[in-house]
Protein backbone atom coordinates (compact mmCIF):
# COMPACT_ATOMS: atom_id res chain seq x y z
CA UNK A 1 0.00 0.00 0.00
CA UNK A 2 2.81 2.39 0.94
CA UNK A 3 4.72 1.41 -2.18
CA UNK A 4 1.78 2.40 -4.38
CA UNK A 5 1.54 5.82 -2.70
CA UNK A 6 5.28 6.45 -3.16
CA UNK A 7 5.08 5.53 -6.79
CA UNK A 8 2.07 7.81 -7.32
CA UNK A 9 3.87 10.65 -5.57
CA UNK A 10 6.96 10.23 -7.75
CA UNK A 11 4.80 10.32 -10.88
CA UNK A 12 3.10 13.54 -9.77
CA UNK A 13 6.44 15.11 -8.89
CA UNK A 14 7.86 14.13 -12.29
CA UNK A 15 4.89 15.67 -14.05
CA UNK A 16 5.25 18.92 -12.13
CA UNK A 17 8.97 18.99 -12.91
CA UNK A 18 8.29 18.49 -16.61
CA UNK A 19 5.61 21.18 -16.59
CA UNK A 20 7.94 23.57 -14.76
CA UNK A 21 10.75 23.02 -17.21
CA UNK A 22 8.34 23.62 -20.11
CA UNK A 23 7.16 26.88 -18.59
CA UNK A 24 10.73 28.00 -17.97
CA UNK A 25 11.69 27.21 -21.55
CA UNK A 26 8.62 29.07 -22.87
CA UNK A 27 9.36 32.13 -20.72
CA UNK A 28 12.99 32.10 -21.82
CA UNK A 29 11.93 31.83 -25.45
CA UNK A 30 9.48 34.75 -25.06
CA UNK A 31 12.18 36.89 -23.41
CA UNK A 32 14.60 36.12 -26.23
CA UNK A 33 11.98 37.00 -28.86
CA UNK A 34 11.13 40.24 -27.05
CA UNK A 35 14.80 41.25 -26.85
CA UNK A 36 15.24 40.49 -30.55
CA UNK A 37 12.21 42.63 -31.41
CA UNK A 38 13.56 45.50 -29.29
CA UNK A 39 16.98 45.29 -30.95
CA UNK A 40 15.35 45.28 -34.37
CA UNK A 41 13.14 48.28 -33.46
CA UNK A 42 16.12 50.23 -32.11
CA UNK A 43 18.10 49.51 -35.26
CA UNK A 44 15.21 50.72 -37.43
CA UNK A 45 14.87 53.92 -35.37
CA UNK A 46 18.59 54.54 -35.56
CA UNK A 47 18.52 54.05 -39.32
CA UNK A 48 15.55 56.42 -39.71
CA UNK A 49 17.07 59.14 -37.45
CA UNK A 50 20.45 59.23 -39.19
CA UNK A 51 20.35 60.03 -42.92
CA UNK A 52 23.19 58.67 -44.99
CA UNK A 53 26.35 60.77 -45.52
CA UNK A 54 25.76 61.20 -49.25
CA UNK A 55 22.40 62.90 -48.64
CA UNK A 56 23.98 65.28 -46.11
CA UNK A 57 26.78 66.15 -48.51
CA UNK A 58 24.27 66.87 -51.27
CA UNK A 59 22.28 69.17 -48.98
CA UNK A 60 25.47 70.93 -47.88
CA UNK A 61 26.56 71.57 -51.46
CA UNK A 62 23.11 72.95 -52.29
CA UNK A 63 23.26 75.37 -49.36
CA UNK A 64 26.77 76.46 -50.31
CA UNK A 65 25.65 77.17 -53.89
CA UNK A 66 22.66 79.16 -52.64
CA UNK A 67 24.89 81.27 -50.36
CA UNK A 68 27.29 81.96 -53.22
CA UNK A 69 24.42 83.07 -55.49
CA UNK A 70 23.01 85.37 -52.81
CA UNK A 71 26.45 86.88 -52.20
CA UNK A 72 26.94 87.52 -55.92
CA UNK A 73 23.48 89.09 -56.26
CA UNK A 74 24.15 91.37 -53.29
CA UNK A 75 27.48 92.49 -54.75
CA UNK A 76 25.78 93.29 -58.06
CA UNK A 77 23.09 95.24 -56.21
CA UNK A 78 25.71 97.33 -54.36
CA UNK A 79 27.56 98.10 -57.60
CA UNK A 80 24.34 99.06 -59.39
CA UNK A 81 23.20 101.27 -56.51
CA UNK A 82 26.59 102.98 -56.42
CA UNK A 83 26.42 103.74 -60.16
CA UNK A 84 22.86 105.07 -59.88
CA UNK A 85 23.80 107.30 -56.94
CA UNK A 86 26.81 108.67 -58.80
CA UNK A 87 24.65 109.43 -61.86
CA UNK A 88 22.04 111.11 -59.66
CA UNK A 89 24.66 113.36 -58.08
CA UNK A 90 26.07 114.30 -61.47
CA UNK A 91 22.77 114.99 -63.20
CA UNK A 92 20.38 115.90 -60.36
CA UNK A 93 20.15 119.54 -61.55
CA UNK A 94 19.93 118.69 -65.24
CA UNK A 95 16.26 119.66 -65.57
CA UNK A 96 16.84 122.98 -63.75
CA UNK A 97 19.70 124.03 -66.00
CA UNK A 98 17.79 122.90 -69.06
CA UNK A 99 15.01 125.32 -68.17
CA UNK A 100 17.53 128.06 -67.37
CA UNK A 101 18.78 127.87 -70.96
CA UNK A 102 15.67 129.73 -72.13
CA UNK A 103 16.50 132.51 -69.66
CA UNK A 104 20.03 132.72 -71.06
CA UNK A 105 18.61 132.83 -74.58
CA UNK A 106 16.39 135.80 -73.69
CA UNK A 107 19.30 137.65 -72.04
CA UNK A 108 21.46 137.11 -75.11
CA UNK A 109 18.67 138.45 -77.33
CA UNK A 110 18.36 141.53 -75.09
CA UNK A 111 22.12 142.10 -75.22
CA UNK A 112 22.15 141.65 -78.99
CA UNK A 113 19.29 144.10 -79.35
CA UNK A 114 21.09 146.64 -77.15
CA UNK A 115 24.24 146.38 -79.28
CA UNK A 116 22.35 146.82 -82.54
CA UNK A 117 19.85 149.43 -81.38
CA UNK A 118 20.14 152.21 -78.86
CA UNK A 119 16.43 151.98 -78.20
CA UNK A 120 16.00 151.66 -74.41
CA UNK A 121 12.45 150.36 -74.84
CA UNK A 122 13.59 147.25 -76.69
CA UNK A 123 16.23 146.52 -74.05
CA UNK A 124 13.67 146.96 -71.27
CA UNK A 125 11.29 144.63 -73.08
CA UNK A 126 13.99 141.96 -73.30
CA UNK A 127 14.78 142.27 -69.60
CA UNK A 128 11.11 142.06 -68.68
CA UNK A 129 10.72 138.95 -70.81
CA UNK A 130 13.72 137.36 -69.08
CA UNK A 131 12.32 138.18 -65.65
CA UNK A 132 8.99 136.66 -66.61
CA UNK A 133 10.71 133.45 -67.73
CA UNK A 134 12.62 133.24 -64.46
CA UNK A 135 9.48 133.63 -62.35
CA UNK A 136 7.80 130.95 -64.45
CA UNK A 137 10.77 128.66 -63.86
CA UNK A 138 10.60 129.25 -60.11
CA UNK A 139 6.93 128.34 -60.05
CA UNK A 140 7.72 125.07 -61.82
CA UNK A 141 9.91 124.07 -58.87
CA UNK A 142 7.52 125.47 -56.23
CA UNK A 143 9.73 128.47 -55.49
CA UNK A 144 7.75 131.58 -54.56
CA UNK A 145 8.64 135.01 -53.25
CA UNK A 146 7.78 136.25 -49.75
CA UNK A 147 5.51 139.22 -49.26
CA UNK A 148 7.31 141.47 -46.79
CA UNK A 149 6.38 145.06 -47.50
CA UNK A 150 4.05 146.39 -44.79
CA UNK A 151 4.14 143.11 -42.85
CA UNK A 152 5.12 142.81 -39.15
CA UNK A 153 8.79 141.94 -38.79
CA UNK A 154 9.24 138.15 -38.50
CA UNK A 155 12.78 136.93 -37.75
CA UNK A 156 11.89 133.54 -39.23
CA UNK A 157 11.50 135.12 -42.70
CA UNK A 158 13.07 138.59 -42.48
CA UNK A 159 16.63 139.77 -42.03
CA UNK A 160 16.69 143.31 -40.63
CA UNK A 161 19.42 145.41 -42.22
CA UNK A 162 18.58 148.59 -40.35
CA UNK A 163 15.81 150.37 -38.45
CA UNK A 164 14.22 153.64 -39.38
CA UNK A 165 12.28 156.01 -37.18
CA UNK A 166 8.82 156.80 -38.49
CA UNK A 167 5.37 157.81 -37.32
CA UNK A 168 3.67 156.48 -40.44
CA UNK A 169 3.89 152.80 -39.50
CA UNK A 170 3.54 150.80 -36.28
CA UNK A 171 6.77 149.85 -34.60
CA UNK A 172 8.49 146.69 -35.88
CA UNK A 173 6.92 146.88 -39.33
CA UNK A 174 8.76 146.22 -42.60
CA UNK A 175 8.77 149.58 -44.34
CA UNK A 176 11.22 148.79 -47.13
CA UNK A 177 12.33 145.60 -48.86
CA UNK A 178 15.93 145.71 -50.11
CA UNK A 179 16.02 142.13 -51.39
CA UNK A 180 13.19 139.64 -51.84
CA UNK A 181 13.05 136.45 -49.86
CA UNK A 182 11.94 133.12 -51.29
CA UNK A 183 10.38 129.85 -50.13
CA UNK A 184 10.83 126.45 -51.74
CA UNK A 185 7.67 124.52 -50.91
CA UNK A 186 7.28 125.43 -47.20
CA UNK A 187 11.00 125.84 -46.43
CA UNK A 188 12.82 129.15 -46.35
CA UNK A 189 15.20 129.41 -49.29
CA UNK A 190 16.40 132.94 -48.56
CA UNK A 191 15.18 135.54 -46.04
CA UNK A 192 14.04 138.98 -47.14
CA UNK A 193 16.48 141.79 -46.42
CA UNK A 194 14.35 144.57 -44.95
CA UNK A 195 14.26 147.91 -43.19
CA UNK A 196 12.19 147.86 -40.00
CA UNK A 197 10.32 150.76 -38.45
CA UNK A 198 10.79 152.02 -34.93
CA UNK A 199 9.05 154.72 -32.93
CA UNK A 200 10.35 158.27 -33.14
CA UNK A 201 12.29 159.14 -30.05
CA UNK A 202 10.62 161.83 -27.94
CA UNK A 203 12.64 164.98 -27.58
CA UNK A 204 13.24 166.24 -24.07
CA UNK A 205 12.44 169.92 -23.41
C-alpha positions in Angstrom: 0.0 0.0 0.0 2.8 2.4 0.9 4.7 1.4 -2.2 1.8 2.4 -4.4 1.5 5.8 -2.7 5.3 6.4 -3.2 5.1 5.5 -6.8 2.1 7.8 -7.3 3.9 10.7 -5.6 7.0 10.2 -7.8 4.8 10.3 -10.9 3.1 13.5 -9.8 6.4 15.1 -8.9 7.9 14.1 -12.3 4.9 15.7 -14.1 5.2 18.9 -12.1 9.0 19.0 -12.9 8.3 18.5 -16.6 5.6 21.2 -16.6 7.9 23.6 -14.8 10.7 23.0 -17.2 8.3 23.6 -20.1 7.2 26.9 -18.6 10.7 28.0 -18.0 11.7 27.2 -21.6 8.6 29.1 -22.9 9.4 32.1 -20.7 13.0 32.1 -21.8 11.9 31.8 -25.5 9.5 34.8 -25.1 12.2 36.9 -23.4 14.6 36.1 -26.2 12.0 37.0 -28.9 11.1 40.2 -27.1 14.8 41.2 -26.8 15.2 40.5 -30.5 12.2 42.6 -31.4 13.6 45.5 -29.3 17.0 45.3 -31.0 15.4 45.3 -34.4 13.1 48.3 -33.5 16.1 50.2 -32.1 18.1 49.5 -35.3 15.2 50.7 -37.4 14.9 53.9 -35.4 18.6 54.5 -35.6 18.5 54.1 -39.3 15.5 56.4 -39.7 17.1 59.1 -37.4 20.4 59.2 -39.2 20.3 60.0 -42.9 23.2 58.7 -45.0 26.4 60.8 -45.5 25.8 61.2 -49.2 22.4 62.9 -48.6 24.0 65.3 -46.1 26.8 66.2 -48.5 24.3 66.9 -51.3 22.3 69.2 -49.0 25.5 70.9 -47.9 26.6 71.6 -51.5 23.1 72.9 -52.3 23.3 75.4 -49.4 26.8 76.5 -50.3 25.6 77.2 -53.9 22.7 79.2 -52.6 24.9 81.3 -50.4 27.3 82.0 -53.2 24.4 83.1 -55.5 23.0 85.4 -52.8 26.4 86.9 -52.2 26.9 87.5 -55.9 23.5 89.1 -56.3 24.1 91.4 -53.3 27.5 92.5 -54.8 25.8 93.3 -58.1 23.1 95.2 -56.2 25.7 97.3 -54.4 27.6 98.1 -57.6 24.3 99.1 -59.4 23.2 101.3 -56.5 26.6 103.0 -56.4 26.4 103.7 -60.2 22.9 105.1 -59.9 23.8 107.3 -56.9 26.8 108.7 -58.8 24.6 109.4 -61.9 22.0 111.1 -59.7 24.7 113.4 -58.1 26.1 114.3 -61.5 22.8 115.0 -63.2 20.4 115.9 -60.4 20.2 119.5 -61.6 19.9 118.7 -65.2 16.3 119.7 -65.6 16.8 123.0 -63.8 19.7 124.0 -66.0 17.8 122.9 -69.1 15.0 125.3 -68.2 17.5 128.1 -67.4 18.8 127.9 -71.0 15.7 129.7 -72.1 16.5 132.5 -69.7 20.0 132.7 -71.1 18.6 132.8 -74.6 16.4 135.8 -73.7 19.3 137.6 -72.0 21.5 137.1 -75.1 18.7 138.4 -77.3 18.4 141.5 -75.1 22.1 142.1 -75.2 22.2 141.6 -79.0 19.3 144.1 -79.3 21.1 146.6 -77.2 24.2 146.4 -79.3 22.3 146.8 -82.5 19.9 149.4 -81.4 20.1 152.2 -78.9 16.4 152.0 -78.2 16.0 151.7 -74.4 12.4 150.4 -74.8 13.6 147.3 -76.7 16.2 146.5 -74.0 13.7 147.0 -71.3 11.3 144.6 -73.1 14.0 142.0 -73.3 14.8 142.3 -69.6 11.1 142.1 -68.7 10.7 139.0 -70.8 13.7 137.4 -69.1 12.3 138.2 -65.6 9.0 136.7 -66.6 10.7 133.5 -67.7 12.6 133.2 -64.5 9.5 133.6 -62.3 7.8 130.9 -64.4 10.8 128.7 -63.9 10.6 129.3 -60.1 6.9 128.3 -60.0 7.7 125.1 -61.8 9.9 124.1 -58.9 7.5 125.5 -56.2 9.7 128.5 -55.5 7.7 131.6 -54.6 8.6 135.0 -53.2 7.8 136.3 -49.8 5.5 139.2 -49.3 7.3 141.5 -46.8 6.4 145.1 -47.5 4.0 146.4 -44.8 4.1 143.1 -42.8 5.1 142.8 -39.2 8.8 141.9 -38.8 9.2 138.2 -38.5 12.8 136.9 -37.7 11.9 133.5 -39.2 11.5 135.1 -42.7 13.1 138.6 -42.5 16.6 139.8 -42.0 16.7 143.3 -40.6 19.4 145.4 -42.2 18.6 148.6 -40.3 15.8 150.4 -38.4 14.2 153.6 -39.4 12.3 156.0 -37.2 8.8 156.8 -38.5 5.4 157.8 -37.3 3.7 156.5 -40.4 3.9 152.8 -39.5 3.5 150.8 -36.3 6.8 149.9 -34.6 8.5 146.7 -35.9 6.9 146.9 -39.3 8.8 146.2 -42.6 8.8 149.6 -44.3 11.2 148.8 -47.1 12.3 145.6 -48.9 15.9 145.7 -50.1 16.0 142.1 -51.4 13.2 139.6 -51.8 13.0 136.5 -49.9 11.9 133.1 -51.3 10.4 129.8 -50.1 10.8 126.5 -51.7 7.7 124.5 -50.9 7.3 125.4 -47.2 11.0 125.8 -46.4 12.8 129.1 -46.4 15.2 129.4 -49.3 16.4 132.9 -48.6 15.2 135.5 -46.0 14.0 139.0 -47.1 16.5 141.8 -46.4 14.4 144.6 -45.0 14.3 147.9 -43.2 12.2 147.9 -40.0 10.3 150.8 -38.4 10.8 152.0 -34.9 9.1 154.7 -32.9 10.4 158.3 -33.1 12.3 159.1 -30.0 10.6 161.8 -27.9 12.6 165.0 -27.6 13.2 166.2 -24.1 12.4 169.9 -23.4 
